[in-house]
Amino acid sequence: MNSPLLNGINSPIDLRKLPEADLPLLSQEIREELIGSLSETGGHLGPNLGVVELSIALHRVFETPKDKILFDVSHQGYVHKILTGRRNRMSSMRQHGGLNGFLLRTESEHDCYGAGHAGTALSAALGMAAARDMNGGSEHIVAVAGDAAFTCGVSYEALNNVAETTKRFIVILNDNQWSIARNTGAIAEHLNRIATSPAYEHLHDQAAKFVEWIGGKTARKLAHKIKSGVKQIIGPSVIFENLGLRYFGPIDGHDIPLLIRTFEFLKTLNEPVLLHIMTKKGKGYGPAVEKPDKFHGLGKYQPDTGETVSGLPPTYSEIFGKTLSDFADHNRKIVAITAAMPNGTGLTQYATRHPDRFYDVGIAEEHAALFAAGMATRGMKPFLTIYSTFMQRAFDMIVHDIALQHLNVGLCMDRAGLSGDDGPTHHGLFDIAYLRSIPGLIQMQPKDEEEFADMLWTMANHHEGPVAIRYPRGAGTGAVPRSSPRLLEIGKAEVLRHGSDVALFGLGNFCEVALGVADLLQQQGIKAAVINPRWIKPLDVGTLEFFARGTKLICTLEDHAVTGGFGTAVSEHLTDLGITTPLVRIGWPDQFIEHGSVAILRAKYGMTAPAIAEKILQSLKLGQPTNQETHNLSTNLR
């Protein structure tokens, strides 16, 4: 790839040496770099194409690592990584041992704050600013947040405290009208009214003068005029100004000279400010502009056309959307709720077929849970559909508002288990532990797609009260749901294979692994029973006790942290009964798991059928319980 300017940049210092006239060409080279490298690895292409000029201007004016730049969510940090010395590692993006798809403090001194969830940047940046003031520092603190972050309640909790906390604080509102899907709600409409007002063109003219006249009293006078013009657009009550931040903008977020001069001016102010910039998600790449939701985050694609691999079995998310839509055809009490993830959760089909019973509340998981609770009190059956890693943000509402009132809410936890290349901020490895202790809340996980539809049917039609279903990212075994789903007996496991030596309880997608383990043990003359637990809570205590008293060893397998998970529930029950049959718990160790493919990570942490079979053989020889708490498996176990 011919990138003469980019080839000379190994740090922000090199960027600041370039003539300003070369920066538009640099932007083009960076876009070509992103499109080419991410076609091989996948990643968040659209968001990064939209912040190329912004990232260049930020590093042109602010000096990291001394100055602190926080990117909300940080999935738009790829350009920042390129400009801070990591370009030669872009081919390793989201690969095991390579660059993370988000910012990590351990990856670079230029990454001052790690993230992966929305709404964190403003509060964290404000904490940094307060600490700077206490320490007598002079560094600048800049929080870059997309307009979707302003649907998060926590962003406004931060804004509520800015004016009384610090005098020097810069917020950049990067407005592209999208999170993953198009933004919804009053805040999105409010920002859109600013950008589409007839007075917006006048503000562009004012901004151009700002570039020419920057400096001293003239700049301050012009800034005041811009502020007054904005007030004419949105009325006398300006949201951000009422919260104590001086508002500037909106300005073109792809105009590098304008961004640079504006940032230089904002550095001189001794008051909290918010700069509103307008950008286009996917800018410079036609397929990403046409389909911003698809190119928010995707796998490998053809760089010339943007086409991705097709012909794969339907994912759990896709099956969920179709199945729930089918159920809703005949049950008007079924409502679908998501938090800015209609496509990721498979609810796009539902939204098309049942728009009057579909709600995307934006990135506001706490509100989503409360909203579902309110609907349930009026006889509706809400299915609250959120990734496992994001559902944990609504934990208090699940306890206080849903479970305590025994409301008929279904918690549908997509991406439960390992989330592979998205890494530790997105692995859904803790939901069993954080829900298992809640009284009256049922938890389940299907072994395949057919059983998944049966569980959804049971949730929709034959259960009253809170219930959670967890299911993994991507496709399962390829089992096709039957045309007429069946009712499952709550708390009753399924025995797939009998055996008298070992009992393998393989939860969810690890049921298939358990069958593989049983086959390997059979080769060693060991008869292994395989049980599909289905229910995390309530446990099928009858089946558990039968095999615990009739075999030499029990083994639980789960796509969850071993601490507090399904295996822990089994251990607690056996202890309460005084049953001393050895127990081997297979799960992810008590640490944050890095990013990488599922296959690589399972091999590394001993979560493959050969490694588990060997561990069971060792335990049978020792005759004592073991727990997979740490990674100490030798290569012969893999």
N, C-alpha and C positions, 0 to 999 in steps of 0.2 A: 504494500500500500504506500503510495507516494504522499508523504506527509512531512514536507521539509520543515515547517514551523513546529509541528508537534514533536518531531524527532529531537528538537533542541530543548525541550522542556522536561526537566527532571525534578523541578520543585517550583513553588510559587515565585521564588526569586527570579528564575529564568523567565517566567511569564511577565513579570514587571519590567524586564529589560526590553521586551518587544516594542516596536513602534505601535502606537495606538491604531494606526491605519491598517496594520496587519491582523488585527483581532477578528474582523469578520471572516477572513480566510481561515484563521485558526478554528473558528466555530465550525466551518464547513469540514475541516479535517477531522475534528472531534466527532462530528455526526457520522462521517464515513467510518471512523474507527468503531463507534458503538454499533452501527448496523452490521458491520462485518464480523466483529468479535462475538457479539451476542447471538448471531445466527448459529454459532457453533455450540454455545453453552446454554442459551436461553437466559431470561432475566427480565428486568423491568425496563424495557426499551422506551415505551412512550413517555413515561415521566422524565427520563433523562434527556431525551431529545428536546423536551420542552424547557429545560433549565440550562442549556449550554451557555447562552450569553450571560445569564444571571450568575452562573458559577465562575465564569471568566471575570466578570466585573467584581464579584466579591473578593476573589483572590488578587485582583489587581489593586484593590483599595485597602483591604484589611490584611493583616500580616499574621497568618497562622504559623506556628501554634500559639504565639503569644495572644493574639486576638482569638476569640472563641466563636465559631460558627456552628450552630446546632440546626440540623435538618430534621423537621418533624417526620416521623416514620423512618426516614433516611433511605428509603428505596430509591430516591432521586439523587443519591450521593455518588453515582458512578463517575460523573464528570469531575467531581471533587477528588475522587481517587486518582483519576488520570493526571490531574494537575498537581497532585501531591506525591508524585514519585512512584505510582503503582501501575503505570501504563504497561510495563513489560510483563505484568501478571494478569492482564485483563483476560487472556485466554483461559485462565483458571477460575474465572468467575463462577461461584456457586458449586465448584467442584471440590471434592474432599481434599483438604490440605491447601486449597487455594483461597482466593478472595471471597469474603462473605458478601451476600447480596445486600447487606445493610451496613451501617457504620459500627465499628467495634473499637473501643478504646485500646484494646490489646493489639490491634492491627496497625495503627499508626498514631504518632503523636499529634497529627493534624485532626484526628477524630476525637473531639473533646467529650463526646457523649454518645453512648450506644443507644440504639432504638430499633424498633421493628413494629411498634404499635403507634397509632395516631394519638395526637393530643398531648404528647409529653414535652414538646420542645419549649413551650412558653414558660411552664412552671420550672423546668430544669434551668433554663437560661436565667430566669429571674433569681433563682437560688444562687447561680454563679455570680450574678451582678451584685447581689447582697453581700456575698463573701468577698468579692473584689473591693467593695466599698469599706467593709470592715478591716480589710488588710491594707487599705491605702493604695490599691493598684490603679493602673491607668489603662488597662486593656479594654478593648471594646467587646461587647457581648451582642451577638446578632442571632436572632431566632428566625429561621425560614420555615414558614408553615403554609401549606396549601389551603385553599378555601374549604376543603373538606374537613380540615382540622378544626374549623370554626363551627362545625356541627357537634363537636365534642364539648360536653359541659365543662370538662377540666380546663379547656382553653380559657373559658370565661372566668373560671375560678382564679386562674392566674392573672388575667387582665384586671380583675377586681382588686388585686393587691399591688399592681405595678406602681401607681402614683405615690403610694405611701411607703414604698420599699426603696426606690432608687431614682436618681435623676438622669442616669445615663443608661439607656436601654433601647435597642433597635429591633423592631419586629417587621419582617417583610412578609406581606400577605401575597403569596403567589397564586393568582386567581386564573384557573383554566377551566372552571366549571365542572371539573370531574374529580372524583376520588378514584374508585375502580369503575363504578358506573357513574352516570351523570348525577351530580349533586341534587338533592331535593330539600325542600323545606323553605321556611321564611328567610333564613339567612342567605341561602343561595339566591333567592329571588331579589333580596335587598341588594346584594353585590351586583347582580345582573342589571338592575335598574341603573346603577351607577355607570356601568360600562356601556349600556345601550342608550343613554340619555343623549339628546341632541347637543347638550353642552359639553359632551365628552371631547368632541373635535376641538372646541375652544380650549380645553385643558391641554390638549396636545400642543397647540400653538404656544400656550403659556410655558409648557415644559421646554419647548425649543428655545424660548428666550432665557429660560433658566440655565440652559447649557451655555448660552452665549455670555450671560451676565453674572455667572456664579461668582460669589465673593462678597463679603461684607454686608453693608446695609441694603444694597440693591437686591441681593439674593434673598435676604430675609423679607424684604418688602414684597418681592414677587411670590415667595412661598406663602405669604399671607393672602395674596390675591388668589393663588391656587386653592388655598383652604376655603376662602370665601366662595369660590366657584363651586367647590364640592358641596358646600352647604346649600347652594341654590338647587343642586340636583336632588339631594336626599332630605331636604327640609331642615328646620331649625334644630331638631334633635339628632345629633350625629352620634351613632353608637360608640365609636371608639373615643371620640373626644369627651363624651360624657363619662367614660371610664378613665380619663386622665391621660390619654395618649394623643399627641398632635398627629393629625392625619394628613398625609400627602399622597396625591395621586388622584385617579389611576394613571399610570404611565406605561409605556410600551416596554414590556420585559424582554424584548429582543433587540432593543436599541442600545448597543454597548456604550457609546459615548454618553448617552443620557443617563444610563445606569451609573456609570463611573462618576459623573459630575454630581449626581444626586447623592450617592454614597459619601463622596467627599464632603458635601455640605452637611449631611446628617451627622457625620463624625464631629462636627463643630458644635452641635447643639447640646445644651445641658438640661435636657428634659426628655422623657420617654416619647418615642415617636413610632408611628406605624406607616410604612410605605406600601401602598397598594399597587401591585404591578399586574399587568395582563399578559399571559403567555398562552401558547397553543400547544397542547399535549401532542407529542408525536411530530413536532415541526421538522420539516425537511425530509420526511419519509412518507410518501403517499399512502401506503397501506396502514400505517399507524395513525395518520390523520383521519382516514376514513373509518377505522374501527378502533377508537381509542380504548374501549373496554378490553378487546382481545389483546392489544399490544401493551396493556398495563403491565402484565407479567405473563410470560409464555415460555414454552420450551424451544427447541431448535426450529428454525424456519429457513425458507429459501430467501436469501437477501434480495434477489431480483424481484420476486413477486410477493413476498410475505406469507406464502403458503406454508402451513404446518402439516405435520404427519397426521393422516387420517386413517380410518379403518380399524381403530382400536375398539375393544369392547366398551359398552357404556360405563361411565364412572358411577360410583355410588351417588354422587351429587346429581347426575343426570337422571338416574333411576328415582331418586327422591323427588325431583321436580315433576316428573311424569306421573309417578304413583300418587303423590298428594293431589295433583290436578285431577286425576281420575276419581279419587275419593270425593273431592270437592264437587264434582259433577252431580253427585247424589246426596251430598250433605252440606247444606248451606251454613252450618255452624262452623265449618272448618275455615280458619283464617291463617294466612302465612305472613310472618313478620321477619324481616331481616335488617341488618345494620350495615347498609351500603354494599351488600354483597349479593345482589340478585343473580348475577352470572356465576360467581364462584360457588354458590350454594345450590345451583341448579334451578332456581326459582324463576328464571326468565320465562319459561313455558307457563308456569302458574300465573305469573303477572299478565301474560297475554290472554290466557283463557278465563281468568277470574280477576280482572282488574279492580273490581269493587270489594274484593276480599284479600287484597295484597297491600302490604305496607312496608315501604323502605324508609326507615326513620333516620337514615344517615349514620355516621359513625358515633353512635350513642347507645352503647349496649345497656347501660343502666336504665335509661329511659325505655328501651325496647322491652326489658323484662317487666318494668312497672306497667307499661302500656298493655302488655299481654295479660298481666294480672287483672287490670281493670276490665279488659274484655271478658275474661273468664268469669268475673263476678256477675256478668249479665248473660251468662249462658252460652257464650261462644267457646269454641275449642281452638285456641291459638297454638300454632306450631311455631315456636321461636327458634329460628334457624341461623346459627352463628358458629363459626369455627371454634373448636375447643379452646384454642389459645386466647380467643377474644371473649369467650363466655365467662372466663374467670374474672373479667372486669365487672361482671354483674353479680358477683357472689352474694353480696349482702341482700340484694333484691330477691335472689332465689331463696335465701333463708327466710328473711323477714316478711316478704310480701307474697311469695308463691307457696312455699312449703308450710309456713306457720298457719296460713289460712286454708291450706289443703285445696288449692285452686287447680282447676283442670287445665294445666298448661303442659304442653310437650316441649321439652328442651332437646332440640335436634343438633347434635354436636359433630359437625363436619370436621374433617382433618384430625380426628382423634387418633392418637398414636404418632409415629414418626412422620414428620413432614419433609424429610429428605433435604433437598438443596436449599430450602428456605431457612434452615438452621434453628438455633435454640429459641429465638423469639417466636417461632411458629410451630414447634413441635407440640403436639397435644398430649403430653405425657403426665399430666397431673389431675385430670378431671375426675377420675375414679376417686382419688384421695380427697379432693376438695368437696365432692358431693356425697361420698359414702357415709359420712357422719350425720347427715341431715335426716331427722326423723320423717318417716312417711314418704320419702322420695324413692321411687323405683328406678333402678338402673339396669340397662341391658345392652348387649352388643351381639349382632348377628354374625354367623360364620360365613355367610355368603349373600349374594344379591337376592336370591329367592327368599331366604329367611328374613332379610331386611324388609321386603315388602310385607311379609306376614307380621312382623313386629309393628310396622307403621299402621297396618290394619287393626291390630290389637289396641294400639294407642288411640286411634281415631274413633273406634266404635265400642270398645269393651273395657274401658278403664276410666275410672273417675279419680282425679287427684294428680299431683305432679309426677311426671315420669321423664326420664332422660334416656336417650338412645345415642350411643357413640358409634361412629363408623369412619373408616379410614379414607385417606386421600386416594384418588384414582380408582381403577377397576379392581374387582376382586377375582373370584375364580372363574367368572364368566357364566355363572348359573343364572338362568333366565327366570324372572318371577312368573309364577303361574297366573292365568287369567283371573282366577278367583282366589284371592289370598285367604289363608286359613287363620282361625283364632288360635293363639298360643296360650297355654296354661301358665299363668304367672308363677314364677318360682319353680318351674319344672325343667330340669336339664334333659339333654338328649344323649343317650349312650350310643355311640357310633360303632364301637368295637369292644368286645369283652376280653378280659385278660386277668390272670390271677397273680401276677408278679408285681406289676407297676400300674398305677392309674394316672393317666395324663389328662389334666383338665386344661384344654386349649381354648382360651377365650377369643372369640371373634376371629380376626384374620390369622391368629396363631393356632386355630384349630387345624388348618391345613399343615402347619409345621408339626403339630403333634402327631398327625398321621404319618408324616415322614419319619419322625423319631421312632414311632412304633415299628415301622418297617425295619429300621436299622437295628433295633433291639431284638426283633424276631430273628435276625441273622445270627445273633449271639445266644439264641435259645431262651430269650426272655419274653414272656407273654405280657403284652401291655394292653390295658384297656384305654380307650380314647373316649373322653366325654366332652361334649359341647355344652358348656355351662349355661349359655344364653343369658342368665340372670346374674348380675353382680350383687344386686340387692332386690328382693330377698334371695339368699342362697338356697339352692336345693339341698337342704341339710340331710335329707334322707339318702339321696344318692351319694353325697360326700361321705357320710358315716358308713354306708355299706362298703364302699371301696377302701376307706381308711382302715376298717377293721378286717378286711379280707385280702389286702395286698401287703407287700413288703415296703412299699414306698409310694408316696404321693408326689406328683410334680405339677405345678401350675405354670402356665405359659401365658404371657400377656404383652401387648404392645403398649406398655405404660411403665412409669417408674416403679421399680420393685418396692420402694418405700411407700407404704400406705395404700397399695393397689389391691387387685383381686387376690393375689397370693397372701397378702396380709390378712384379708378377711377370712380366708380359709384357715390360716394359722391361728387366728383368734378363736375361731369356732372349735377347732380341734383342742386347743388348750383349755377352753372352758369345759369340754367334755372329758378331759384327762386322757385323750387318745394320744399315744406317744409314737405312732407310726412316723418314720422319718419323712420330712417334707423338703422338697427342693423347689425354690421359687425362682422362676426365670422371668426377668423383666429388665428394663433399662436401669443401669446403676445410679446411685445417689449422687449424681452430678449433672451439669448441663451438657447435653450432647451436641456436638458440633454439627456443621452442615456437611452434606455429602449424599451420595445415592443410598437408597435403602439397602441395597445389596452389600455395599462396602461397609456401612455402619453395622449391619447385622453380623457380618463376618468379624469385624474388629471387636465387637463386644460379646462374642460368643452366643449369638442369638440365632444360629443356624441349626438345622436338624442334626448334623454330625457332632457339632460342639455340645449340644444339649444331651444327645445320646451318650457321649463320652462322660459327661458330668454325672449322668444318672448311673452309669456303670461304676464310676469311682465311688459314688455315694452308697451303692449297694455293697461294695467291698468294705467300705468303712463302717457301714451300719449306723450312720449318724446323719442328722439333718445338716444341709448346707444351704446357704443363701447367696445368690449371685449379686453381691453388694459392690464388688470392685472388679476391675478389669485385670485379671491375673491369669488369663487362659494362655497356654502356650500354643504355638502354631499348629501342633498336631491335633488340636481340638477343633480346628476350623474346617 
